[in-house]
Amino acid sequence: MKAIIAVAALCLSATFAQAQGETPSNPDAQVYFVNLADGDSVQSPVTVVFGLSGMGVAPAGTEAENTGHHHLLIDRPPLGEGEDGADELAYGLPSDDNHIHFGGGQTEVTLDLPAGQHTLQLVLGDAGHVPHATPIVSEVITITVE
């Protein structure tokens, strides 16, 4: 039984690795929320400040080593999960109400979110909005808008 689980895990990790983008990233890079933490209660509008260490921010379309631009995932499964997860990793992030692009190199945004719980995750994308070969993603946090 343990052997079957190990083989399944290996196959899944290999599939995940093949589905990611081709742009290399700094393996020590981290993206994070500067002003929000899991479990925070906030008022709308909500200002979200993006943090990044180990890489630089550049506008979309900029092909420079160890750079990317921010994407904010709102109220959706973590990157790579859900029905569109593999497509996000291989072909890039869509642009819609749940996937906000900051292709101008922005490092913060103010959002009007309705009252209730919301999940947030930051993803660094390469020049073409595709997560890097080793994706740079934040933890998923849940905030409550009062």
C-alpha positions as CSV (number, residue, x, y, z in Angstrom):
1,M,0.0,0.0,0.0
2,K,2.8,2.4,0.9
3,A,4.5,1.7,-2.4
4,I,1.3,2.5,-4.4
5,I,1.0,5.8,-2.5
6,A,4.7,6.6,-3.2
7,V,4.3,5.9,-6.9
8,A,1.2,8.0,-7.1
9,A,2.9,10.9,-5.3
10,L,5.9,10.7,-7.7
11,C,3.6,10.7,-10.8
12,L,1.7,13.7,-9.5
13,S,4.8,15.6,-8.7
14,A,6.3,14.8,-12.1
15,T,3.0,16.0,-13.8
16,F,3.1,19.2,-11.7
17,A,6.7,19.9,-12.6
18,Q,6.0,19.4,-16.4
19,A,3.0,21.7,-16.3
20,Q,4.9,24.8,-14.9
21,G,6.3,27.6,-17.0
22,E,9.8,27.6,-18.4
23,T,11.1,30.9,-17.0
24,P,13.6,30.1,-14.1
25,S,13.2,31.8,-10.8
26,N,15.4,32.3,-7.8
27,P,14.7,29.3,-5.6
28,D,15.0,31.5,-2.5
29,A,12.4,34.0,-3.8
30,Q,9.3,34.7,-1.7
31,V,6.1,36.6,-2.3
32,Y,3.9,37.6,0.6
33,F,1.3,40.0,2.0
34,V,2.9,43.0,3.7
35,N,-0.1,44.3,5.5
36,L,-2.5,41.4,5.9
37,A,-2.4,38.0,7.7
38,D,-4.5,34.9,7.7
39,G,-7.6,35.5,9.9
40,D,-7.5,39.4,9.7
41,S,-10.8,41.3,9.9
42,V,-10.8,44.4,7.7
43,Q,-13.1,47.1,6.4
44,S,-13.8,47.7,2.7
45,P,-12.2,49.1,0.7
46,V,-9.2,46.9,1.5
47,T,-5.7,47.9,0.6
48,V,-3.4,44.9,-0.2
49,V,0.3,45.5,-0.2
50,F,2.5,42.9,-2.0
51,G,5.9,42.0,-0.8
52,L,8.7,40.2,-2.8
53,S,12.2,39.1,-1.8
54,G,14.8,37.4,-3.8
55,M,13.5,38.7,-7.2
56,G,12.5,42.0,-8.8
57,V,9.3,43.4,-10.1
58,A,9.1,44.4,-13.7
59,P,6.1,45.2,-16.0
60,A,4.6,42.3,-18.0
61,G,6.5,41.7,-21.2
62,T,9.8,42.5,-19.6
63,E,12.2,39.5,-20.1
64,A,14.9,40.1,-17.5
65,E,16.5,37.5,-15.3
66,N,14.9,37.0,-11.9
67,T,11.9,39.4,-12.5
68,G,8.2,39.1,-12.7
69,H,5.0,40.9,-11.9
70,H,2.2,40.3,-9.4
71,H,-1.1,38.5,-9.8
72,L,-3.7,38.4,-7.0
73,L,-6.0,35.4,-6.8
74,I,-9.3,36.1,-5.0
75,D,-11.8,33.5,-3.8
76,R,-10.5,30.6,-5.8
77,P,-8.5,27.4,-5.2
78,P,-4.7,27.8,-4.6
79,L,-2.6,28.1,-7.8
80,G,-2.5,24.8,-9.7
81,E,-5.6,23.4,-8.0
82,G,-9.3,23.4,-9.2
83,E,-10.6,22.7,-12.7
84,D,-8.3,25.3,-14.4
85,G,-5.2,24.6,-12.2
86,A,-3.1,22.8,-14.8
87,D,-3.9,25.5,-17.5
88,E,-2.8,28.3,-15.1
89,L,0.6,26.7,-14.6
90,A,1.2,25.8,-18.3
91,Y,-0.5,28.6,-20.2
92,G,-0.7,31.5,-17.9
93,L,-3.2,33.1,-15.5
94,P,-6.6,34.3,-16.9
95,S,-7.7,37.9,-16.3
96,D,-11.0,38.0,-14.5
97,D,-12.6,38.9,-11.2
98,N,-10.7,36.1,-9.5
99,H,-7.3,36.6,-11.2
100,I,-6.2,40.2,-11.1
101,H,-3.1,41.1,-13.1
102,F,-0.6,43.9,-12.1
103,G,1.2,44.0,-15.4
104,G,2.4,47.5,-14.9
105,G,4.6,46.4,-12.0
106,Q,2.2,47.6,-9.3
107,T,2.9,46.5,-5.7
108,E,-0.4,47.3,-4.1
109,V,-4.1,47.6,-4.8
110,T,-7.2,48.9,-3.1
111,L,-10.2,46.6,-3.5
112,D,-13.9,46.9,-2.8
113,L,-14.8,43.5,-1.4
114,P,-18.2,42.6,-0.2
115,A,-18.7,41.7,3.5
116,G,-17.8,38.1,4.3
117,Q,-14.8,35.8,4.1
118,H,-12.4,36.0,1.2
119,T,-9.3,34.0,0.2
120,L,-6.3,35.7,-1.2
121,Q,-3.1,34.4,-2.8
122,L,-0.2,36.2,-4.6
123,V,1.5,34.7,-7.6
124,L,4.5,36.0,-9.4
125,G,4.2,35.7,-13.2
126,D,6.8,35.9,-15.9
127,A,6.8,38.3,-18.9
128,G,3.9,36.3,-20.4
129,H,1.8,35.9,-17.2
130,V,2.9,32.3,-16.7
131,P,4.1,31.2,-13.2
132,H,7.9,30.6,-13.2
133,A,9.4,27.1,-13.5
134,T,9.4,27.0,-9.8
135,P,6.3,29.0,-9.0
136,I,6.7,31.9,-6.6
137,V,3.4,31.9,-4.6
138,S,2.3,33.1,-1.2
139,E,0.3,31.2,1.3
140,V,-3.4,31.4,0.8
141,I,-4.9,33.7,3.5
142,T,-8.5,34.1,4.5
143,I,-9.7,37.6,5.6
144,T,-13.1,38.7,6.8
145,V,-14.5,41.9,5.5
146,E,-16.9,43.4,8.1
